[in-house]
Amino acid sequence: MDYALWASVAVFVATFGLIIAEKLHRTVIAFFGAIMMIIVGLIFGFYSPEKAMHAIDFNTIGLLLGMMTIVAIMETTGAFQYLGILAAKKTKGNPWLLVIALGTVTTLLSLVLDNVTTIILIVPITIVVTRMLKINPTPILMAEALLSDTGGVATLVGDPPNIMIGSAAGFSFNDFLTHSLPVVLVAWFATLVVLKLIYRKEMKQEPQNIDKLMKMDERDAITDMRTLKIVVGVLILVVGLFFVHNILHIEPSLVALIGAAIALILVSPKKDPQKIFEKLELSVLVFFAALFVIVGGLEYSGALDVVAEMLVSGAESNIVMTAVIVLWMSAILSALVDNIPFTVAMIPVIAALQAKGVDVNILWWALVFGVGFGGNGSPIGSTANVIVVSKSEQTDTPITLKDWLRSGTAVMVVTCIIATIAIVTFSDFFNKTTMGQTVSAQYEESDDVTHDNQSEHE
Amino acid sequence: MVIDGKTTTIEDIMRQPTTIGNDAILQDVLTKMIVKKTNSLLVLDKDQKLVGIVNAGSVIARVVPDYLEDDTIAARFATEDMFKEEVNKSSNVPVSEFMNAQPNTVKVTSSIMEAAIFALSKKQVRVPVVNDENEVVGLLTRTEFKQMIGHYMGIKESFK
């Protein structure tokens, strides 16, 4: 009997159980669990502070840190509200066009920016507009919540799970554009169709005060034109670099941090940036780091290897079926509990399968789609959902659990079916080594570095 | 320090507070504030114990919808109708839903320095004075502190 293995499993199960139970704050319990894992690891000799440091994926943390800094600067400029009003005016108050327009603005922003920030800034202006027009905001708010999650699935930087999966699998920004974006486009369209069917009654409302909407001047939303120009410039640069990061052999995290550094030196060269940094979600970053440390313990104790050993024959004999199971299992779990701990736990399992010689790329994509689309399944499936529901509480039509089950869960099921069809139909494409992986492999060979990006923790 | 030959305590300088019962609604609170020309009321339960404090700020915060409180840019585009509608919706809200239920309080025996620091807090500038049974015996506002400072500076019009 391997005590080290069981000790690591005990710490993992206790910590993840408490995170899922949601009685304690997730960051506090994860931090405690990470420290426990290190102590237990030192006692049983399978883990150490050095190994724990190594287990933290600093590419994920750095990318989030960089993007959070850029968004923190952007947030106060009024850019989001500007886009919201501009889009709303284009619809001339038509309720269905408002769903499409504001939903699409949210999708586009979430492709690159943090979903939560996007939602926090787009929802209030949406409620203001719908109250002016005296129409029910629910369909639009649902579209914003669902499409912010959906949009996030399309890119490497759209959502924390993608950042983690991309980093572990060695997928480049462009790999997501070729593999994930097409599926998301179909899912985006399907989401709108589902919303149109479910909210057909609300779509027939006659908007009032259209003249007032048309008189709104979106330029009034801009608080600081200079900062806005800088941030937009930085974002263009960052997205440009994301497209070529793979060719330049730089990690996406470095791209985001370059953007943050340029934004800071231009926006706040002399002032202490403390005010900007206060908006960074340090609690989220510590939570992620702690999860990496906990799962790292499982890896070093050999527990993940045991799991991979159990899965390897099944996975090898039918990889597509395994992918479908991974997709639906991660979707259902992501709807019910926080999708981050699940993603962090799944990543090394898939990596371990890969180390055993299984072609696992399709499993990475299944995980991307499952955790991404699954988040739409319930009001607690993603932070964006939680925020939309809480902000709707003071409107005349608060979004209830029943509302969510009617539209959000339907959207989750439909989008997961679309993803399933995609990976089954194009299974060869999804399982092939991606361009990003090929480029990195060539680089590493030419550099004479033996660095297997799937087993970074070894 | 001494006024008329005695050491001055909180008891010497505090004023009588305006109070309201904890069964009041927002409209009652506002009526009393307007009639009594005051910006804050102490909320008492039926045993006259202090259970909270409301001020004009808490009334405004209750009227403004939560989803706009952190978004001044979106609020810029809200119409006057919207403000009026929110006022109408809020008038029957019980005071317990928007009062500060854990106000800073001082005892008559507390130091004036402690009370003065409480009066600086952004959320609550008025400091209720309570006895050991948590019954309100007085109130300190910035006026009292201003007078005290004036007194120490020898401004002869202070405490008139």
Interface residues (C-beta under 8 A of the other chain):
Chain A: G78 Q81 I85 I120 L121 V123 P124 I125 I127 V128 V129 R131 M132 N209 K212 M216 D220 A221 T223 K391 S392 E393 Q394 T395
Chain B: P65 D66 Y67 L68 D70 D71 I73 A74 A75 R76 F77 A78 T79 M82 E85
